Amino acid sequence: MRLTLDACANVTLALKTDGTAVVTGEEFTGRAELFRWKNLTAIAAGAVHAVGLREDGTVVAAGWNNSGQCSVENWQNVVSIAAGGLQTVGLRSDGEVLVAGRSFIDDEAAPWRDLIAVAAGSLHMVGLKRDGTVLAAGDNEAGQCEIGAWKDVAAVAAGDSHTVGLKRDGTVLAVGDNTCGQCNVADWTDITAVAAGSEHTVGLKSDGTVVAEGGNDFGQCEVSEWTDVVAIAAGTYHTVGLRRDGTVVAAGSNEQNQCAATLWSGIQTP
């Protein structure tokens, strides 16, 4: 699914119907640049950087570049993007993966080819292959990369220390840190999209309602009353949902105004 709403850390980012981007939340160096972006088809939010995919398959990035995560100026033929803590990931039309910043991929151990989707967490990366199997690389201290047995997966999401997979039958898999119950999703059904925050997991149901499990210290899992939602995203301690009418709902910490996205309208639906 094309990202038109995303969240990471204390930031919320979205794509407007006119192909421009909007952002709210924690300030980061270079953030003002993204308001000049045009002709975007997708966006992605990192912890302290933002990424945009243009109509022509090129990519723009703004924010901290301490690990080179914004060095994407030479990318071409990109069809999908993701952003993590210290990296930007791009998926080319031929299934090849591009990484700017900290890369965890070891092609000799497991070639990252023939992919249809990518996700980036704080210190790990996840790739979905065309055959429904999944690759993961990076920090595995909590078991977040133990996805070797997964199959029939249709979408993936990466949190701080856990990984989530949406199966083709609408059920959900999760591995990694479960300290706050963020991996307790085995009973979910009829799910069409998933998102992973720091300590919580979010699922979008086919009827436009939303479910969430895990840490709820800031109310980030208080999503049971949401309706008409078509896309979801999760930051560290907040959750956002894009409604069918182009408006945004939000729950959780608003310490950095990351939930001020509820003031937006005209956000592009996937």
N, C-alpha and C positions, 0 to 999 in steps of 0.2 A: 504494500500500500504506500502511495506517495505521501511523504510527510508534509502536512500543511500546518500542523501544530506540534510543538515539541517543548520539552522541559528538561532541565538538568541543573543540579545543585539548587541555586536560588534564582534561577532565570526561567522565564517563559518566552517563547519565540513563536511567531506565526506568520503565515503567508497570506497576504490580502488578495482579493479578487483582481486587483489591477497589476499583480505581479511584483509588488513591493513587500517589504518585511516590516514587522513591528516587534518590539521587544519591551519587556518590563522586568523589573527585579534588580538584582545586584549589579552595580556598575562595574565595568571592566574596560581596560585600555582599548581604545579604538572602536568602542561600541557605536559611536556616532556614524562610522562609515557605512553601517548596514542600512541606514535610512536613505542612502544614495543608490542602493542596489535596485536594478530594474530587470524586467523580463525573467523573473524567477518562476520555476515550476515546483520547487521543493526547498525546504529549509531543515536545518538540524542545529540543536543547541548543545554545546559543550559546557563544561564547568565554568570556564572563563573565556570562551570564544563562541562564535556563531558562524554557520556555514550556509551558503546558498547555492543551489543548482540552477543554472540558466537554461533557457530554452534550447540553446545551441550545444548543450552538453559540456560546457565549461563550468568551472566552479570558482566561487569567491569565498573569502573567509576574512573575519575581522576579530580582533581580540588579542589576548596574550599569545605570544609566539615563542615562548621560552624553550619549547621542545620541537619547534618547527611545525606545529599543528596547523598553522595558517599558510604554509608554503604550498599552495595548490594552484598557483598561477599557470602552470604548464599542463594541467589535466585536460583531457579531451575525451569525447565520446562517453561521458559519464551519464548513467541513468538513475542512480540512487546514491544517497549520501547518509552518513551517520557521524556523530561526534561523541567523543568520550572525554575523559578527564584530561588526557594529554595527547590525543590523536584525533585526526579526521580520517574517515574511511570513505572511499569512493568505489562504486561498483560500475565497471564499464559494460557496454552493451554485449561484449563477447564473454562476460562472466569473470573477467580478470579483476582482482582487487588492488586498489591503490591505497597507500597509507602515507599520510604526512604526520610527522611527529613520532611518538613512541610506537613502534611496531612490535608485535609479539609473534608474528607469523614466522614459522620455520617451514618453508616449502619442501625441504628435504624430508622432514618428518611426516608431513601431511600436506600435499599440494592444495592450495586454495584456488581451485578452478571450477568452472561450471556452476557458479553461484547465482542465486536469484535475489538474495537479500543479505544485508549485513547489519550488525548491531555492535555498539561499543559501550562498555562499562567503564568503571574507574580505572581498572588495571587489567582488563581482559577484553577480548573481542570474540564475536560469534558470527559464523557464516552459515547460511542456509543453502544447501545444494539443490539442484533441480530435481533430484530423485527423492527429496524429502528427508534426507539425512542432514546432520549438523556437524560443523567443525567449531572448535573453540581453542583459543590460545591465550597465554598470559598467566596471571596469578591464579593459582588453583588451591590456595591455602584452605579455603572453605569448601572445596569440591565443586566450585562453580563451572569448571571445565569438564566435568564428568558427564558428557553428553553422547558418548560413543554408541550407546545402545538406542538412541532416539531414532525413530523413523516415522514416516507419514506426517512430517511437520510442515506447516504452511506459513508460519511466521515465528520470529524470534525477538526477544528483548533481553537486554543486559542491565542489571542493576549494579550497585557497588560491589557486592560479593555474592550475587546469585544470578542464575540464568533461567529464563522462562521460554517455553516453546508452546506454541498453539498448534494442535494437531488438526488434520483435515476434517476430523469428525466433530470439531468444536470443543473437545476436551483440552486440558492444559497440563503440561509437565513443568516441573521446576526442580532445580538442584542448587546446592550451595548453602550459604548461611541461612539458617532457619531460626535464629535466636528470637526473632519477633513474630514468628509464624508466617513469614512472607512466602514460604514454599508450601503452605497448606492449601493447595488449589486442586487437589485430586478429585474433589467432588464437583468442580465447576463443569457446566455443560452449556451448549448453545452459545459459545464464545466466538466472536468474529475478529477480535483484536486484543493484544496484550501490551502492557507497559510495566516497566520495573523501576522503582525508585530506590532510595538507599536501603530502606528496611520494609518496604511494602510492595505489593503486586496488585495491578489493576487489570480488570477484564471488561471488555465491552460486549454486551449480549446482542443478539440479532434483533431484539425488540427495541434497541436504543437505550436500554437501562445499563447501569454500571455496577460492578461488584469489586470489592477490594479486600485484601487480607494483609495482615502484618502490623508493623508499628503504627500506632494511632495517637501518639503523644500530642500532636498538633492538630488532630482532626482530619488528617490526610486521607483517612478511609471512610469519611462521612459522605458517601456518594450515593446512598441507597435511594434518594429521592430524585436523582437526575433522570431526565427523560429526553427523547429525541436527540440523543448523542450519536455522532457518526465517527468520532476519532477521540483518542485519549492519549495523555502523556503524563509522566510522573517525574518530579524533581526529587531532591533529597527528602524534604518533608512537606511537599505539596503535590496535589493532583489537579489536572485540568482536563476539561472535556469540551470538544467543539460540537455545538448543536447544529442541527440541520439548517437553521436560519442564518448561520454565520456568526452567531454570538458564542461566547465562552462562559462556562461555569468553572468554578474553582473551589478547592477545599484545602485546608491545612495552613501551614505557617505563611504569614504575610509580612514577616519581619523586614524583608527587603522589597516589599511591594510586588512580589512575584504573583500574587493572586489578583492584582489590579487588572489582569486581563479580562475580568468580567465587564470592564468598561468598553471593550472592543466590539466592533461590528464589521461586517463585510469581510470576514475571514473566509478564505477559500476552502471548500469542502473537498475531501479526497476524491 
